[in-house]
Amino acid sequence: MRILILYILALNAIASFAQKRDVNFFIEKAVVNTALLEDLNNQSNSLSIDSLLYKANLKPQLNANLFANYAPVINNFGYDNAISNGQNVSGLVSFSQKIFGKGQKNNQLTALTLLKDKVDFNKKITKNDIEKAIRSQYIIAFSDNNQFLNLQKQFGLLNTELEILKKFTQKSIYKQTDYLLFLSTVKQQEFSMLQMKYQFENDLGILNYLCGTNEKSTAVLIQPQIELKQLIDSESSIYNQQFKIDSLSIQNQKQNIANNYKPSLLLLADAGYVSTITGQYHKNFGNSVGFNFSIPIYDGDQRKLQTIKNKLALQTSAAYKKQFERQFKQRQEQLVLKLSQNEMITKQLEAQFNINGTLLKAFNKLLVTGNASIPDYVIALNASLSLTNAIAQNNMERLVLINDLNYWNTNEK
């Protein structure tokens, strides 16, 4: 037991020099070390580049082409000169320009913008999920550590009383069985403290795993300051943005279907040199202009089928939105109810703990006078331990509930 007491004193000495860590430290590490966020950032940047590429594709396109061909006829064997011309040389600079209406251009750019909005939305949701997970695990690890410190404090007090009881037992004021019963209680407390220490180390290890850090159990975790956000409706929730984006994307696809069946025009031009080099080849410099005009006439009812698919997609999105609104309200009500129940339990536990504390003080006074009933004292001590654990567990559940409720009440735009 002396070794354990020395170990506890050593821990206290180390803790005074240990690094203090709050929940934001772990959240920042998790955000930096999460590959999914890096992936989403790169996707968003890539879609920005796609918009620039599309705009570049709308500009006039110029290409330089050089072609040379020689088809010899040897002993009357070879390609027909009427087809191959024997030899050909061409050097051209070609020009092409797609002609689009303003609506078609804007529709394509809007499609790319909506894709980027969806990626940015996923980035926000991923970050929110990370923050919730880290806060929950931090709360658990902090609660473990806090409970360990409380058990450590109680263990020190019990050891002091054990020494008093030992002296009285040696003077035959208390029975040997009373001393052994109290010693058994102290040993049980020692075991509970050791269990809580290991539990804290394991839960801190999980927190490190989630964040990509390697904080030691000597780190001091600061009390998490988690305030309950104001309740919002489903329409104001960040999670409702996905349905707005989906609806706009489906409408954009509908317009794109219509644009695919509009006439298209491609302007063409080139200038340069084309010759068979058979005669007056120095006069074969020239140019040409043209256009390609296309009007869709019949496609086997593909447009009609695509329109039906578009309507089905819109109905699906509306169904998911309705389900989200219903579940959002239900989840919010459940968490508010649980939080209210938690507060009621807290009041009950605190009342019991105060009564038990008064009882223990009375036993302490009786102990030093030799009038304490050790079996009853042990019952009171075990009740105190159970109440302490229950209060710690209830406080942890309260913080987890607030964290869950804040997760649903996120309205960051």
Buried (B, 14 or more C-beta within 10 A) or exposed (E): EEEBBEEBEEBEEEBEEBEEBBBBBBBEBBBEBBEEBEBBEEBBEEBEEBBEEBEEEBEEEEEEEEEEEEBEEEEEEEEEEEEBBBBBBBBBEBBBBBEBEEEBBBBBBBBBBBBBBBBBBBBBBBBBEBBBBBBBBBBBBBBBBBBBBBBBEBBEEBBEBBEBBBEBBEEEEBEEEBBEBBBEBBEBBBEBBEEBBEBBBEBBBEBBEBBEBEBEBEBBBBEBEBEBBEEBEBEEBBBBBBBBBBBBBBBBBBBBBBBBBEEBEEBEBBBBBBBBBEEEBEEBEEEEEEEEEEEEEEEEEEBEEBBEEBEEBBEEBBEEBEEBBEEBEEBBEEBBEBBEEBEEBBEEBEEBBEEBEEBBEEBBEBBEEEEBEBEEBBEBBEBBBEBBBBBBBBBBBBBBBBBBBBBBBBBEE
